[in-house]
Amino acid sequence: MNRPVVFLLGLLLMVSKVYAQTLTVSGEVTKPLTLQAAELKAMPHTDVTSPDRDGKEHRYSGVPVIELLKQAGISTGSELRGKHLTKYAVVKAADGYEVVFALPELDPAFATRTILLADSVDGTALPAGTGPYRVIVPGEKKPTRWVRVVKAIEVRIAE
């Protein structure tokens, strides 16, 4: 290969790696967010233990999804009522996979479990193809909403 092609491939890989480590929170929020890996890492983390597809218990660490939505200005707790109950969050993966969460599912004022945007498992960074971010939903019989390679969370209103 000639040098310009190698340079462009290297540049493309660097840009895609940076893009993959950026998380956006947008839609029906008052303060849209674009968070870099360092910003997410600096946020208070919570741990949850839950079995993965392999059937084994793993300890995931990350930021509760509700905390990201609070930073984006959504209504939570006693403010989550009336028209705000028609809002939901769509978690989007890099491969186009999307899942939906009603806001009360995410809010500790309504739910007993913590739905997490994890950045590590068992004390190490999530592996390629799973991370840098993965949504963990403890207690579900099937992990179909455990989104891998999360790139965005969009809040929408049901019509």
C-alpha positions in Angstrom: 0.0 0.0 0.0 1.1 3.5 -0.6 1.5 6.0 2.2 -1.5 8.2 1.6 -3.8 5.1 1.8 -2.2 3.9 5.0 -2.5 7.4 6.5 -6.2 7.7 5.6 -6.9 4.2 7.0 -5.2 5.1 10.2 -7.1 8.4 10.4 -10.4 6.6 9.8 -9.6 4.1 12.6 -8.8 7.0 15.0 -11.9 8.9 14.1 -14.2 5.8 14.5 -12.6 5.0 17.9 -13.3 8.6 19.1 -16.8 8.5 17.7 -17.5 5.2 19.4 -16.5 6.7 22.8 -18.9 9.6 22.5 -22.4 9.3 23.9 -25.2 11.7 23.0 -28.4 12.3 24.9 -30.9 14.1 22.8 -34.6 14.5 21.8 -37.2 15.8 24.3 -34.7 17.1 26.8 -33.9 20.6 27.9 -30.1 20.2 27.8 -28.9 17.9 25.0 -25.6 16.2 25.9 -22.5 15.0 24.1 -20.4 13.2 26.6 -16.8 12.0 26.0 -15.4 8.9 27.6 -13.5 10.9 30.2 -16.6 12.8 31.2 -18.6 9.5 31.7 -15.7 8.0 33.6 -15.6 11.0 36.0 -19.3 10.6 36.8 -20.3 8.7 40.0 -20.5 5.0 39.2 -22.8 2.3 40.5 -22.3 -1.5 40.5 -24.8 -4.1 39.6 -24.4 -7.9 39.6 -26.3 -9.9 37.1 -26.0 -13.0 35.0 -25.0 -12.4 31.3 -25.9 -14.6 28.3 -23.2 -17.1 29.6 -25.3 -17.7 32.7 -22.5 -16.5 35.0 -22.8 -13.7 37.4 -20.8 -10.6 36.5 -20.3 -7.3 38.2 -21.0 -4.3 35.9 -20.0 -0.8 36.8 -21.3 2.4 35.2 -23.6 5.3 35.4 -27.3 4.8 36.0 -29.2 5.8 32.8 -31.5 8.0 34.9 -28.5 10.1 36.0 -27.7 10.8 32.4 -31.3 11.8 31.7 -31.3 14.0 34.7 -28.3 15.9 33.4 -30.1 16.3 30.2 -33.0 18.0 32.1 -35.8 15.4 32.0 -38.4 15.4 34.8 -37.9 12.7 37.4 -39.3 11.6 40.8 -42.4 13.6 41.8 -42.1 15.7 38.7 -42.5 12.6 36.5 -46.3 12.8 36.1 -48.9 13.9 33.6 -47.5 14.6 30.1 -44.0 13.6 31.2 -45.2 10.0 31.6 -45.7 9.8 27.9 -41.9 10.2 27.3 -39.7 7.2 26.7 -36.0 6.7 26.1 -34.7 4.9 23.0 -31.2 3.5 23.5 -29.3 3.2 20.2 -26.4 1.0 19.3 -23.7 1.6 16.7 -25.1 -1.3 14.6 -28.6 0.3 14.4 -30.2 -1.9 17.2 -32.6 0.1 19.3 -34.6 -0.6 22.5 -37.2 1.3 24.4 -37.5 2.2 28.1 -40.5 4.0 29.7 -39.1 6.7 31.9 -40.6 5.2 35.1 -38.6 2.0 34.4 -35.4 4.1 34.8 -36.5 6.2 37.8 -35.8 4.9 41.3 -38.9 6.7 42.5 -40.9 4.1 40.4 -38.6 1.2 40.0 -36.6 -1.1 42.3 -33.8 -2.0 39.9 -31.0 0.2 38.5 -30.6 0.2 34.7 -27.0 1.0 34.0 -24.9 2.3 31.2 -21.9 0.2 32.0 -18.3 0.9 31.0 -16.7 -2.1 32.8 -17.4 -5.7 33.7 -15.6 -7.6 36.5 -13.2 -4.7 37.0 -12.0 -4.4 33.4 -13.1 -2.3 30.4 -15.8 -3.8 28.2 -14.4 -5.8 25.3 -14.5 -4.7 21.7 -17.9 -5.5 20.2 -19.6 -5.0 23.6 -18.3 -1.6 24.7 -17.2 1.0 25.3 -20.7 1.3 26.7 -23.4 -1.3 27.3 -26.8 -1.0 28.9 -27.4 -3.6 31.7 -31.0 -4.4 32.7 -30.9 -6.6 35.8 -33.7 -9.0 36.4 -35.0 -9.5 32.9 -35.6 -13.1 31.8 -33.9 -12.4 28.5 -31.1 -9.9 27.9 -32.7 -8.5 24.7 -32.5 -4.9 26.0 -28.8 -5.3 27.1 -27.6 -3.0 24.3 -24.0 -3.3 23.2 -21.9 -0.5 21.8 -24.3 2.2 22.9 -23.9 5.5 21.0 -27.0 7.5 21.9 -30.0 7.9 24.1 -32.9 9.7 22.6 -36.0 10.8 24.6 -39.2 10.8 22.6 -42.9 11.5 23.3 -45.5 8.8 22.7 -48.3 10.0 20.5 
